[in-house]
């Protein structure tokens, strides 16, 4: 209770702090705080000292949410669902190995597992300090904010909103429309992670480029719907965790050992689904559908569990529910991360975490009260109802978000230049347009001769255009990585759209360099 209360209260504070002082700082602070609190619990000499240390620990329970923020900053939209799913597997791994390790260490003393836990947290903080750099997207946002502030002081506010055509901008992306081009950042080179830049052809912004949108009233309304969805999801999850042992004892006569085996089995299902099932499902059906299906199947599994009486049906309903919850959790985190921008992401995810924690506080109290009446059915009926309500709010939020994105896309399309003024694609891309264009594009697999031919041509081009690519090899490679962003391969139309935008940027750069030559 003390941990849940303080974690709920301090979640928004730590989230806002992650936006102000950085994701890395909050991660390190949370790990150090959790480690110190665990050591205080291990060496507590009275109940009140133990209770205070437990409450102190909850105040630093921001590792998971801050890790989500960091992933959203550093991962490309296509890679984000996979890494969110892997992050969702961490609690399952802890549930598998934690009880066994804790039981073994308890042979040396009841406080030893808690002390070891504190030492592990402190060791993890040192690893983060040494090896984890600050989010490049957050650093870029801070630099931009400082530059805007400096320009404002100098009376040059007109230049504070300009962005380079190829400068990385964190932006969201949904399942149906590619929201931007993913560009490598300094922190992501060599790690397969990218950030996203969004451009339009509007004439209001310099060079046809618009800045990343700030949260609007509609977006804020969508976030409150996400919060309501997480509130009822927290009720469902906490009811399942807190009432499982009581219900298993009432239904099947399980004792502590059998309940422990059940929890380990559910943790294995969680790890399996996070690592293998969830990425496949998201790729096949999309992240939005994965979140909705996961929520509705969770409700179905709770209703089945309420009616199940045999060991096979009970365990099958539990396994189905855990798989669906994992699918929902990993997908929901991706949706929210895509719906935020870098300067408010920490506060937004923390706000949603706050409502999830509130639901987790309500679930055990409500479930325990109902268990006194009917321990076999009542808690699961409430959990199923909570999941249905969560699905209702989530579906409404996704619908609002889809409508907002469609309106923004229509406005963007209407502000573009007429088709005859759009930059023409170079010759050789005709197969990407027309009725025979492929629906989905696959990456080329060149032979060694083709690689050599292109390499010789490109080296000759760099030499003719006076790039000292031999003397400054690494710098030239980084520059090329930034100038050639990844393209959409989900459809030929999206691929062509990205190529046209790239040609527009090339035209802007050509104009700028021509102006430089004149001067």
ZAKOL-501343 format. One record per residue (C-alpha): residue number from 1; residue in three letters; x, y, z. Coordinates in steps of 0.25 Angstrom, whole numbers, plus 2048, in hexadecimal, padded with zeros to 3 digits. Layout:
R  pos  code   px   py   pz
R  NUM   ALA    X    Y    Z
...
This chain:
R  pos  code   px   py   pz
R    1   UNK  800  800  800
R    2   UNK  80B  80A  804
R    3   UNK  813  807  7F7
R    4   UNK  806  808  7EE
R    5   UNK  802  815  7F4
R    6   UNK  80F  81C  7F3
R    7   UNK  812  816  7E5
R    8   UNK  804  81C  7E1
R    9   UNK  807  82A  7E7
R   10   UNK  815  82B  7E1
R   11   UNK  813  826  7D3
R   12   UNK  80F  833  7CD
R   13   UNK  81B  83A  7D4
R   14   UNK  825  831  7CF
R   15   UNK  81F  831  7C1
R   16   UNK  81F  840  7C0
R   17   UNK  82E  840  7C6
R   18   UNK  831  837  7BA
R   19   UNK  82D  841  7B0
R   20   UNK  835  84C  7B8
R   21   UNK  842  846  7BC
R   22   UNK  843  83A  7B3
R   23   UNK  83F  82B  7B2
R   24   UNK  84D  826  7B6
R   25   UNK  84D  82E  7C3
R   26   UNK  83F  829  7C7
R   27   UNK  843  81B  7C4
R   28   UNK  850  81C  7CD
R   29   UNK  848  823  7D8
R   30   UNK  83D  819  7D8
R   31   UNK  847  80D  7D8
R   32   UNK  84F  814  7E3
R   33   UNK  843  817  7EB
R   34   UNK  83D  809  7EA
R   35   UNK  84A  803  7EE
R   36   UNK  84C  80C  7FA
R   37   UNK  83D  809  7FE
R   38   UNK  840  7FA  7FD
R   39   UNK  84C  7FB  806
R   40   UNK  844  803  810
R   41   UNK  839  7F8  810
R   42   UNK  844  7ED  811
R   43   UNK  84A  7F4  81D
R   44   UNK  83D  7F9  824
R   45   UNK  83C  7F6  833
R   46   UNK  82E  7FA  835
R   47   UNK  820  7F9  82D
R   48   UNK  820  808  82B
R   49   UNK  82D  809  825
R   50   UNK  82A  7FD  81C
R   51   UNK  81D  805  818
R   52   UNK  824  812  816
R   53   UNK  82F  80B  80D
R   54   UNK  824  804  805
R   55   UNK  81D  811  803
R   56   UNK  82A  818  7FF
R   57   UNK  82C  80D  7F5
R   58   UNK  81F  810  7EE
R   59   UNK  823  81E  7EC
R   60   UNK  82E  819  7E2
R   61   UNK  825  80F  7DB
R   62   UNK  828  816  7CD
R   63   UNK  831  80C  7C6
R   64   UNK  827  806  7BE
R   65   UNK  820  812  7B9
R   66   UNK  82D  81A  7B7
R   67   UNK  832  80E  7AF
R   68   UNK  826  80F  7A6
R   69   UNK  829  81E  7A4
R   70   UNK  837  81B  7A0
R   71   UNK  833  810  796
R   72   UNK  829  81A  790
R   73   UNK  834  824  78E
R   74   UNK  83E  81B  788
R   75   UNK  836  810  780
R   76   UNK  831  812  772
R   77   UNK  822  810  771
R   78   UNK  824  803  76A
R   79   UNK  82D  7FE  775
R   80   UNK  826  804  781
R   81   UNK  81B  7F9  782
R   82   UNK  826  7EE  783
R   83   UNK  82E  7F5  78E
R   84   UNK  821  7F8  796
R   85   UNK  81D  7E9  795
R   86   UNK  82B  7E5  79A
R   87   UNK  82A  7EF  7A5
R   88   UNK  81D  7E9  7A9
R   89   UNK  824  7DC  7AB
R   90   UNK  82C  7E1  7B6
R   91   UNK  822  7DF  7C1
R   92   UNK  81F  7D1  7BC
R   93   UNK  82E  7CE  7BD
R   94   UNK  82E  7D4  7CB
R   95   UNK  822  7CB  7D0
R   96   UNK  829  7BF  7CA
R   97   UNK  837  7C0  7D1
R   98   UNK  834  7CA  7DC
R   99   UNK  82C  7C0  7E5
R  100   UNK  837  7B5  7E4
R  101   UNK  842  7BE  7E6
R  102   UNK  83B  7C5  7F2
R  103   UNK  838  7B7  7F8
R  104   UNK  846  7B3  7F7
R  105   UNK  84C  7BF  7FD
R  106   UNK  842  7BF  808
R  107   UNK  84A  7B3  80D
R  108   UNK  855  7BD  812
R  109   UNK  84B  7C6  819
R  110   UNK  83D  7CC  816
R  111   UNK  843  7DA  813
R  112   UNK  84E  7D5  809
R  113   UNK  845  7D4  7FD
R  114   UNK  841  7E3  7FF
R  115   UNK  84F  7E7  801
R  116   UNK  853  7E0  7F4
R  117   UNK  848  7E7  7ED
R  118   UNK  84D  7F4  7F2
R  119   UNK  85B  7F1  7ED
R  120   UNK  856  7EC  7DF
R  121   UNK  84F  7FA  7DE
R  122   UNK  85B  802  7E1
R  123   UNK  864  7F9  7D8
R  124   UNK  859  7FC  7CD
R  125   UNK  85A  80B  7CF
R  126   UNK  869  80A  7CD
R  127   UNK  867  803  7C0
R  128   UNK  85D  80E  7BB
R  129   UNK  867  819  7C0
R  130   UNK  873  813  7B8
R  131   UNK  86C  80D  7AC
R  132   UNK  85F  814  7A9
R  133   UNK  860  821  7A2
R  134   UNK  855  82C  7A3
R  135   UNK  84A  82B  799
R  136   UNK  84F  832  78D
R  137   UNK  840  837  78A
R  138   UNK  83F  83D  797
R  139   UNK  84D  844  796
R  140   UNK  849  849  788
R  141   UNK  83C  84F  78E
R  142   UNK  843  856  799
R  143   UNK  84D  85C  78F
R  144   UNK  841  861  787
R  145   UNK  83A  867  793
R  146   UNK  847  86E  797
R  147   UNK  849  873  789
R  148   UNK  83B  878  789
R  149   UNK  83D  87F  796
R  150   UNK  84A  885  792
R  151   UNK  843  88A  785
R  152   UNK  837  890  78D
R  153   UNK  841  898  795
R  154   UNK  847  89D  789
R  155   UNK  83A  8A1  782
R  156   UNK  83B  896  778
R  157   UNK  82F  88E  77B
R  158   UNK  82C  88C  76C
R  159   UNK  838  883  76B
R  160   UNK  835  87B  778
R  161   UNK  82B  871  771
R  162   UNK  833  86E  765
R  163   UNK  838  860  763
R  164   UNK  843  85A  75A
R  165   UNK  83C  852  74F
R  166   UNK  843  845  753
R  167   UNK  844  848  762
R  168   UNK  83E  83C  76B
R  169   UNK  831  840  771
R  170   UNK  82A  836  77B
R  171   UNK  81C  833  775
R  172   UNK  811  829  776
R  173   UNK  80D  81F  76C
R  174   UNK  800  816  76B
R  175   UNK  7FD  809  764
R  176   UNK  7F7  80F  758
R  177   UNK  7FF  81B  754
R  178   UNK  80E  81D  754
R  179   UNK  810  829  75D
R  180   UNK  81F  82C  759
R  181   UNK  82C  828  755
R  182   UNK  835  821  75F
R  183   UNK  843  828  760
R  184   UNK  84F  822  768
R  185   UNK  854  82B  773
R  186   UNK  861  82B  77A
R  187   UNK  85C  822  785
R  188   UNK  856  818  77C
R  189   UNK  861  816  771
R  190   UNK  865  807  771
R  191   UNK  85A  803  77B
R  192   UNK  84F  802  771
R  193   UNK  846  80D  777
R  194   UNK  841  81A  771
R  195   UNK  839  826  773
R  196   UNK  82E  82B  76A
R  197   UNK  82D  838  762
R  198   UNK  820  83D  75C
R  199   UNK  81F  846  750
R  200   UNK  814  84C  748
R  201   UNK  813  854  73C
R  202   UNK  80C  860  742
R  203   UNK  810  86E  73F
R  204   UNK  80E  874  74C
R  205   UNK  81B  86E  752
R  206   UNK  829  871  74D
R  207   UNK  82D  868  742
R  208   UNK  820  861  743
R  209   UNK  824  85B  750
R  210   UNK  81B  85B  75D
R  211   UNK  820  859  76B
R  212   UNK  81B  84D  774
R  213   UNK  80D  850  778
R  214   UNK  80B  854  787
R  215   UNK  7FF  84D  78E
R  216   UNK  7F2  852  78A
R  217   UNK  7E5  852  792
R  218   UNK  7E0  846  789
R  219   UNK  7ED  83F  78C
R  220   UNK  7EC  842  79B
R  221   UNK  7DE  83D  79B
R  222   UNK  7E3  830  795
R  223   UNK  7ED  82F  7A0
R  224   UNK  7E2  830  7AA
R  225   UNK  7DB  824  7A3
R  226   UNK  7E8  81C  7A4
R  227   UNK  7E9  81F  7B3
R  228   UNK  7DB  81A  7B5
R  229   UNK  7DE  80E  7AD
R  230   UNK  7EA  80B  7B6
R  231   UNK  7E2  80E  7C3
R  232   UNK  7D9  802  7C0
R  233   UNK  7E4  7FA  7BB
R  234   UNK  7EB  7FC  7C8
R  235   UNK  7DF  7F7  7CF
R  236   UNK  7DF  7EA  7C7
R  237   UNK  7ED  7E7  7C8
R  238   UNK  7EE  7EA  7D7
R  239   UNK  7E1  7E2  7DA
R  240   UNK  7E8  7D6  7D2
R  241   UNK  7F4  7D7  7DA
R  242   UNK  7EE  7D9  7E8
R  243   UNK  7E2  7CF  7E7
R  244   UNK  7E9  7C4  7DF
R  245   UNK  7EE  7BC  7EC
R  246   UNK  7E0  7BE  7F3
R  247   UNK  7D8  7B9  7E6
R  248   UNK  7E1  7AE  7E3
R  249   UNK  7E0  7A9  7F2
R  250   UNK  7D1  7AA  7F1
R  251   UNK  7CF  7A4  7E3
R  252   UNK  7DA  799  7E3
R  253   UNK  7DF  798  7F1
R  254   UNK  7ED  79D  7ED
R  255   UNK  7F7  79F  7F8
R  256   UNK  803  7A9  7F9
R  257   UNK  80C  7A0  7F1
R  258   UNK  802  79E  7E5
R  259   UNK  7FF  7AC  7E5
R  260   UNK  80E  7AF  7E4
R  261   UNK  80F  7A5  7D8
R  262   UNK  803  7AC  7D1
R  263   UNK  80A  7BA  7D2
R  264   UNK  816  7B4  7CC
R  265   UNK  80E  7AE  7C1
R  266   UNK  808  7BB  7BE
R  267   UNK  815  7C2  7BE
R  268   UNK  81A  7B8  7B4
R  269   UNK  80E  7BB  7AB
R  270   UNK  811  7CA  7AD
R  271   UNK  81F  7C9  7A8
R  272   UNK  81C  7C0  79C
R  273   UNK  811  7C9  797
R  274   UNK  81A  7D6  799
R  275   UNK  825  7D0  792
R  276   UNK  81F  7C8  787
R  277   UNK  80F  7CA  786
R  278   UNK  80E  7D9  788
R  279   UNK  817  7DE  77D
R  280   UNK  811  7D4  773
R  281   UNK  803  7D8  776
R  282   UNK  807  7E7  776
R  283   UNK  80D  7E5  768
R  284   UNK  802  7DD  763
R  285   UNK  7F6  7E5  768
R  286   UNK  7FC  7F3  76C
R  287   UNK  7FE  7F9  77A
R  288   UNK  7F1  7FF  77B
R  289   UNK  7E9  7F2  779
R  290   UNK  7F3  7EA  782
R  291   UNK  7EF  7F4  78D
R  292   UNK  7E0  7F2  78B
R  293   UNK  7E1  7E3  789
R  294   UNK  7E9  7E2  795
R  295   UNK  7E0  7EA  79E
R  296   UNK  7D3  7E3  799
R  297   UNK  7D9  7D5  79A
R  298   UNK  7DE  7D8  7A8
R  299   UNK  7CF  7DB  7AC
R  300   UNK  7CB  7CE  7A5
R  301   UNK  7D5  7C6  7AD
R  302   UNK  7D0  7CD  7BA
R  303   UNK  7C2  7C9  7B7
R  304   UNK  7C6  7BB  7B4
R  305   UNK  7CE  7BA  7C1
R  306   UNK  7C2  7BE  7C8
R  307   UNK  7BB  7B2  7C3
R  308   UNK  7C6  7A8  7C3
R  309   UNK  7C6  79D  7CD
R  310   UNK  7D0  792  7C8
R  311   UNK  7DF  794  7C9
R  312   UNK  7E1  793  7BA
R  313   UNK  7D6  79E  7B7
R  314   UNK  7DC  7A7  7C2
R  315   UNK  7EA  7A6  7BE
R  316   UNK  7E6  7A8  7AF
R  317   UNK  7DE  7B5  7B2
R  318   UNK  7EA  7BA  7BB
R  319   UNK  7F4  7B7  7B0
R  320   UNK  7EB  7BE  7A5
R  321   UNK  7E9  7CA  7AE
R  322   UNK  7F8  7CB  7B1
R  323   UNK  7FB  7CA  7A2
R  324   UNK  7F0  7D5  79F
R  325   UNK  7F5  7DE  7AA
R  326   UNK  803  7DD  7A4
R  327   UNK  7FF  7E0  796
R  328   UNK  7F7  7EC  79B
R  329   UNK  801  7F2  7A4
R  330   UNK  80C  7F2  79A
R  331   UNK  803  7F8  78F
R  332   UNK  7FD  802  798
R  333   UNK  80B  807  79C
R  334   UNK  80F  809  78D
R  335   UNK  802  810  78A
R  336   UNK  804  81A  795
R  337   UNK  812  81C  792
R  338   UNK  80F  81F  783
R  339   UNK  804  829  787
R  340   UNK  80E  832  78F
R  341   UNK  81A  83B  78C
R  342   UNK  827  83B  792
R  343   UNK  825  848  79B
R  344   UNK  818  842  7A2
R  345   UNK  81A  833  7A1
R  346   UNK  81F  831  7AF
R  347   UNK  814  839  7B5
R  348   UNK  809  832  7AC
R  349   UNK  80E  824  7AF
R  350   UNK  80F  827  7BE
R  351   UNK  801  82D  7BE
R  352   UNK  7FC  820  7B8
R  353   UNK  804  818  7C2
R  354   UNK  7FD  81F  7CD
R  355   UNK  7F0  81B  7C8
R  356   UNK  7F5  80C  7C7
R  357   UNK  7FA  80D  7D5
R  358   UNK  7ED  812  7DA
R  359   UNK  7E6  806  7D4
R  360   UNK  7F0  7FD  7DA
R  361   UNK  7EC  803  7E8
R  362   UNK  7DD  801  7E5
R  363   UNK  7DE  7F3  7E0
R  364   UNK  7E2  7EC  7EC
R  365   UNK  7D8  7F3  7F5
R  366   UNK  7CD  7F1  7EC
R  367   UNK  7D1  7E3  7E9
R  368   UNK  7D3  7DF  7F8
R  369   UNK  7C5  7E5  7FC
R  370   UNK  7BE  7DD  7F1
R  371   UNK  7C6  7D0  7F4
R  372   UNK  7BF  7D0  802
R  373   UNK  7B2  7CE  7FA
R  374   UNK  7B7  7C5  7EF
R  375   UNK  7C5  7C2  7EE
R  376   UNK  7C4  7B9  7E2
R  377   UNK  7BC  7C2  7D8
R  378   UNK  7BB  7D0  7DD
R  379   UNK  7C9  7D6  7DC
R  380   UNK  7CA  7D0  7CE
R  381   UNK  7BD  7D6  7C9
R  382   UNK  7C2  7E4  7CF
R  383   UNK  7CF  7E2  7C8
R  384   UNK  7C8  7DE  7BB
R  385   UNK  7C0  7EB  7BC
R  386   UNK  7CC  7F3  7BF
R  387   UNK  7D2  7EE  7B2
R  388   UNK  7C6  7F1  7AA
R  389   UNK  7C6  7FF  7AF
R  390   UNK  7D4  800  7AC
R  391   UNK  7D2  7FC  79E
R  392   UNK  7C7  806  79C
R  393   UNK  7CF  812  7A0
R  394   UNK  7DB  80C  798
R  395   UNK  7D3  80A  78B
R  396   UNK  7CD  818  78D
R  397   UNK  7DB  81E  78E
R  398   UNK  7E0  817  782
R  399   UNK  7D4  81B  77A
R  400   UNK  7D6  82A  77E
R  401   UNK  7E5  829  77B
R  402   UNK  7E2  823  76D
R  403   UNK  7D8  82E  76A
R  404   UNK  7E2  838  76F
R  405   UNK  7ED  832  766
R  406   UNK  7E4  831  75A
R  407   UNK  7E1  840  75C
R  408   UNK  7EF  844  75D
R  409   UNK  7F3  83C  751
R  410   UNK  7E8  842  749
R  411   UNK  7EC  850  74D
R  412   UNK  7FB  84C  749
R  413   UNK  7F7  847  73C
R  414   UNK  7EE  853  739
R  415   UNK  7FA  85C  73C
R  416   UNK  803  855  733
R  417   UNK  807  85B  725
R  418   UNK  7FF  856  719
R  419   UNK  804  849  713
R  420   UNK  80B  850  707
R  421   UNK  813  858  711
R  422   UNK  818  84C  719
R  423   UNK  826  848  716
R  424   UNK  827  83D  70C
R  425   UNK  82D  830  710
R  426   UNK  83A  82C  708
R  427   UNK  838  822  6FD
R  428   UNK  838  813  701
R  429   UNK  82D  814  70B
R  430   UNK  821  812  702
R  431   UNK  81F  804  707
R  432   UNK  81A  80A  714
R  433   UNK  80E  811  70E
R  434   UNK  802  80C  706
R  435   UNK  7F9  800  708
R  436   UNK  804  7F6  707
R  437   UNK  80C  7FC  713
R  438   UNK  80F  7F2  71E
R  439   UNK  807  7F4  72B
R  440   UNK  812  7F1  734
R  441   UNK  821  7F3  731
R  442   UNK  82C  7EA  735
R  443   UNK  83B  7EE  737
R  444   UNK  844  7EB  72B
R  445   UNK  84F  7E0  72C
R  446   UNK  85A  7E5  723
R  447   UNK  865  7DC  71E
R  448   UNK  874  7DF  721
R  449   UNK  875  7E5  713
R  450   UNK  86A  7EE  715
R  451   UNK  86F  7F3  722
R  452   UNK  87D  7F5  71C
R  453   UNK  877  7FD  710
R  454   UNK  86F  806  719
R  455   UNK  87B  808  722
R  456   UNK  884  80C  717
R  457   UNK  879  816  711
R  458   UNK  877  81C  71F
R  459   UNK  885  81E  722
R  460   UNK  887  824  715
R  461   UNK  87C  82E  717
R  462   UNK  881  832  725
R  463   UNK  88F  835  71F
R  464   UNK  889  83D  714
R  465   UNK  881  845  71E
R  466   UNK  88D  848  726
R  467   UNK  889  83F  733
R  468   UNK  896  83B  73A
R  469   UNK  890  82D  73C
R  470   UNK  89D  826  73E
R  471   UNK  8A3  831  748
R  472   UNK  896  832  750
R  473   UNK  890  824  74E
R  474   UNK  888  823  75B
R  475   UNK  882  831  759
R  476   UNK  87E  82F  74B
R  477   UNK  877  822  74F
R  478   UNK  86F  829  75A
R  479   UNK  86B  834  750
R  480   UNK  866  82A  746
R  481   UNK  85E  823  751
R  482   UNK  857  830  754
R  483   UNK  855  834  746
R  484   UNK  84F  827  742
R  485   UNK  844  823  74C
R  486   UNK  83C  816  74C
R  487   UNK  830  815  742
R  488   UNK  822  80F  744
R  489   UNK  821  801  73F
R  490   UNK  813  7FE  743
R  491   UNK  80E  802  736
R  492   UNK  813  808  729
R  493   UNK  80A  814  72B
R  494   UNK  811  817  738
R  495   UNK  81F  814  732
R  496   UNK  81C  81E  726
R  497   UNK  817  828  730
R  498   UNK  824  827  738
R  499   UNK  82C  828  72C
R  500   UNK  825  835  728
R  501   UNK  827  83B  735
R  502   UNK  836  838  734
R  503   UNK  836  83E  726
R  504   UNK  830  84B  72C
R  505   UNK  83B  84B  737
R  506   UNK  845  849  72C
R  507   UNK  83F  855  724
R  508   UNK  840  85D  731
R  509   UNK  84F  85A  733
R  510   UNK  852  85C  725
R  511   UNK  84B  86A  726
R  512   UNK  853  86D  733
R  513   UNK  860  869  72D
R  514   UNK  85E  871  720
R  515   UNK  85B  87D  729
R  516   UNK  868  87B  730
R  517   UNK  86F  87A  723
R  518   UNK  869  887  71E
R  519   UNK  86D  88E  72B
